[in-house]
Amino acid sequence: MKESSSTTTKQILLKNSLKLFAKQGFDKTSIQQIIDKSKVSKGAFYHYFSSKDDILDTIAELFVLKIISMTEDVVNKKDMSALEKLNYLIINVSLFKINNKKERTVLHKAVNKDSNLKLKQKIINRSIELSRKPLYKLFEQGAREGVFDTEYKKELADFYVPLAVAFRKSFLDFDLESTIRSKDGKDKIKKGLMFFEDLLERIFGIKKGSLIYSKTLIKELKL
């Protein structure tokens, strides 16, 4: 099915905005630069977006929706155990964020500014809202299978996203590549991965050694 010109124009604006934000920063990028790079009229820009903040909000929303889509697809699979699903999600959501460097860098730099703290909280709240149902479904499956030993499944469904955000901020920061190259960077990331894995096993009541998150990420990142 052929994409409509309106859909294509919006995608072009988002793509070029992301490129400019990544190259020269959100604050140093003007709406006119986005218009010029996208080869559209000013009217076309304002047809889709009211401001640069609106573009950033859309980029963040799309980033979150990709992760939620991945989560729902895996949770709904009939041929995987709860433990297999949990391992897959923890690993692949992390890899998705690591491999999408432009979005990761732009969003991290933008939302961690004092002026954008509302957007940061909005992203976290949106992630919690959309992930609550599939995560609870996964935790219920794990409990039925006798793999997750916890009575706080609903609470975990709300708590998991903020926990993962706090972990990534401390150990898988936006400038991951520079951290890996630094003197003690690899050791810091290795210990962080093993800490997060141990923490999750304790919180979920999973047998120690059941998660393969740290081993897989250490291999993928060549630590």
C-alpha positions as CSV (number, residue, x, y, z in Angstrom):
1,M,0.0,0.0,0.0
2,K,1.4,3.4,-1.0
3,E,2.1,5.9,1.7
4,S,0.1,9.2,1.5
5,S,2.1,12.3,0.8
6,S,1.0,13.7,4.1
7,T,2.4,10.7,6.0
8,T,5.6,11.0,4.0
9,T,6.0,14.7,4.7
10,K,5.5,14.2,8.4
11,Q,8.1,11.4,8.4
12,I,10.6,13.5,6.5
13,L,10.2,16.3,9.0
14,L,10.7,13.9,11.9
15,K,13.7,12.2,10.3
16,N,15.5,15.5,9.5
17,S,14.7,17.0,12.8
18,L,16.3,14.0,14.5
19,K,19.4,14.4,12.3
20,L,19.7,18.1,13.1
21,F,19.1,17.6,16.9
22,A,21.7,14.8,17.0
23,K,24.3,16.9,15.0
24,Q,24.0,20.3,16.6
25,G,21.7,20.0,19.6
26,F,18.0,20.7,20.2
27,D,18.5,24.3,21.3
28,K,20.8,25.2,18.4
29,T,18.5,23.8,15.8
30,S,15.9,26.3,14.4
31,I,12.6,25.5,12.8
32,Q,13.8,27.2,9.6
33,Q,16.8,24.8,9.4
34,I,14.3,21.9,9.7
35,I,12.2,23.3,7.0
36,D,15.2,23.9,4.7
37,K,16.6,20.5,5.2
38,S,13.2,18.8,4.6
39,K,12.5,21.0,1.5
40,V,9.0,21.8,2.7
41,S,7.1,25.1,3.1
42,K,6.6,26.8,6.5
43,G,2.9,26.0,6.2
44,A,3.6,22.3,5.8
45,F,5.7,22.3,8.9
46,Y,3.0,24.0,11.0
47,H,0.4,21.7,9.6
48,Y,2.0,18.9,11.5
49,F,3.9,20.5,14.4
50,S,3.3,23.6,16.5
51,S,6.9,23.9,17.7
52,K,10.2,22.2,18.1
53,D,9.0,20.9,21.5
54,D,6.0,19.3,19.6
55,I,8.5,17.5,17.4
56,L,10.6,16.3,20.4
57,D,7.4,15.1,22.0
58,T,6.5,13.1,18.9
59,I,9.9,11.6,18.6
60,A,9.7,10.5,22.3
61,E,6.2,9.1,21.8
62,L,7.2,7.0,18.7
63,F,10.3,5.7,20.6
64,V,8.1,4.6,23.5
65,L,5.5,3.0,21.1
66,K,8.2,0.9,19.4
67,I,9.2,-0.6,22.7
68,I,5.6,-1.2,23.8
69,S,4.9,-2.9,20.5
70,M,7.9,-5.1,21.0
71,T,6.7,-5.9,24.6
72,E,3.1,-6.8,23.5
73,D,4.3,-9.0,20.6
74,V,6.5,-11.0,22.9
75,V,4.1,-11.3,25.8
76,N,1.3,-12.5,23.5
77,K,3.4,-15.4,22.1
78,K,1.9,-18.8,22.9
79,D,5.1,-20.8,22.4
80,M,7.4,-19.1,25.0
81,S,7.6,-19.5,28.7
82,A,7.4,-16.5,31.0
83,L,11.1,-16.7,31.8
84,E,12.0,-16.9,28.0
85,K,9.8,-13.8,27.4
86,L,11.3,-11.9,30.3
87,N,14.9,-12.7,29.1
88,Y,14.0,-11.7,25.6
89,L,12.4,-8.4,26.6
90,I,15.1,-7.3,29.0
91,I,17.8,-8.0,26.4
92,N,16.1,-6.8,23.3
93,V,14.7,-3.6,24.7
94,S,18.2,-2.7,26.0
95,L,19.7,-3.5,22.6
96,F,17.0,-1.5,20.8
97,K,18.0,1.6,22.9
98,I,21.7,1.0,22.5
99,N,21.4,0.5,18.7
100,N,19.2,3.5,18.2
101,K,21.9,6.0,19.1
102,K,20.4,9.1,17.5
103,E,17.1,8.9,19.4
104,R,18.8,7.8,22.6
105,T,21.2,10.7,22.5
106,V,18.7,13.4,21.5
107,L,16.1,12.3,24.0
108,H,18.6,11.9,26.8
109,K,20.2,15.4,26.3
110,A,16.8,17.1,25.8
111,V,14.8,15.6,28.6
112,N,17.5,15.9,31.3
113,K,17.5,19.7,30.9
114,D,15.7,21.6,33.7
115,S,13.4,23.2,31.2
116,N,12.2,19.8,29.9
117,L,11.6,17.9,33.1
118,K,7.9,17.8,32.4
119,L,8.6,15.9,29.1
120,K,10.8,13.5,30.9
121,Q,8.1,12.7,33.4
122,K,5.6,12.5,30.6
123,I,7.7,9.9,28.8
124,I,8.1,7.8,32.0
125,N,4.3,8.1,32.8
126,R,3.4,7.1,29.3
127,S,5.7,4.1,29.4
128,I,4.2,3.0,32.7
129,E,0.7,3.4,31.4
130,L,1.2,1.5,28.1
131,S,3.4,-1.3,29.6
132,R,1.3,-2.0,32.6
133,K,-1.1,-4.4,31.0
134,P,1.4,-6.5,29.0
135,L,3.8,-6.7,31.9
136,Y,1.1,-7.7,34.3
137,K,0.1,-10.5,31.9
138,L,3.7,-11.7,31.8
139,F,4.0,-11.7,35.6
140,E,0.8,-13.6,35.9
141,Q,2.1,-16.2,33.5
142,G,5.3,-16.5,35.4
143,A,3.4,-17.0,38.7
144,R,1.2,-19.7,37.1
145,E,4.3,-21.5,35.8
146,G,5.9,-21.3,39.3
147,V,8.8,-19.3,38.0
148,F,8.1,-15.9,39.6
149,D,7.7,-16.0,43.4
150,T,6.0,-12.7,44.2
151,E,2.5,-11.7,45.3
152,Y,3.1,-8.1,44.1
153,K,2.4,-8.5,40.3
154,K,0.4,-5.3,39.9
155,E,2.9,-3.3,41.8
156,L,5.8,-4.8,39.8
157,A,4.0,-3.8,36.5
158,D,4.1,-0.2,37.7
159,F,7.5,-0.3,39.3
160,Y,9.5,-2.0,36.5
161,V,9.7,1.0,34.1
162,P,11.1,3.5,36.7
163,L,13.5,0.9,37.9
164,A,14.8,0.2,34.4
165,V,15.1,4.0,33.7
166,A,17.1,4.5,36.9
167,F,19.4,1.6,36.0
168,R,20.1,2.8,32.4
169,K,20.7,6.3,33.6
170,S,23.4,5.0,36.0
171,F,25.0,2.3,33.9
172,L,23.9,2.5,30.2
173,D,24.0,6.3,29.8
174,F,23.4,8.1,26.5
175,D,27.2,8.4,25.8
176,L,27.7,4.6,26.1
177,E,30.4,4.5,23.5
178,S,32.6,7.0,25.4
179,T,32.0,5.2,28.6
180,I,33.2,1.9,27.1
181,R,36.4,3.6,25.9
182,S,37.1,5.2,29.2
183,K,39.6,3.8,31.7
184,D,37.2,2.1,34.1
185,G,34.1,2.3,31.8
186,K,33.9,-1.4,30.8
187,D,34.2,-2.6,34.4
188,K,31.5,-0.1,35.5
189,I,29.1,-1.4,32.9
190,K,29.8,-5.0,33.6
191,K,29.2,-4.6,37.3
192,G,26.1,-2.6,36.6
193,L,24.6,-5.3,34.3
194,M,25.3,-8.0,36.9
195,F,23.8,-5.8,39.6
196,F,20.6,-5.2,37.7
197,E,20.3,-8.9,36.8
198,D,20.8,-9.9,40.5
199,L,18.3,-7.2,41.6
200,L,15.6,-8.4,39.1
201,E,16.0,-12.0,40.2
202,R,15.5,-11.0,43.8
203,I,12.5,-8.8,43.0
204,F,10.8,-11.4,40.8
205,G,11.6,-14.3,43.1
206,I,13.4,-16.0,40.3
207,K,16.0,-18.7,40.8
208,K,19.5,-17.2,40.7
209,G,21.1,-17.7,37.3
210,S,17.8,-17.8,35.4
211,L,18.3,-14.5,33.7
212,I,21.0,-14.2,31.0
213,Y,20.9,-10.4,30.6
214,S,24.4,-9.6,31.8
215,K,26.1,-12.4,29.9
216,T,24.3,-11.5,26.7
217,L,24.9,-7.7,26.9
218,I,28.5,-8.2,27.9
219,K,29.0,-10.3,24.8
220,E,27.1,-7.9,22.5
221,L,28.9,-4.8,23.8
222,K,32.3,-6.6,23.7
223,L,33.1,-5.8,27.3
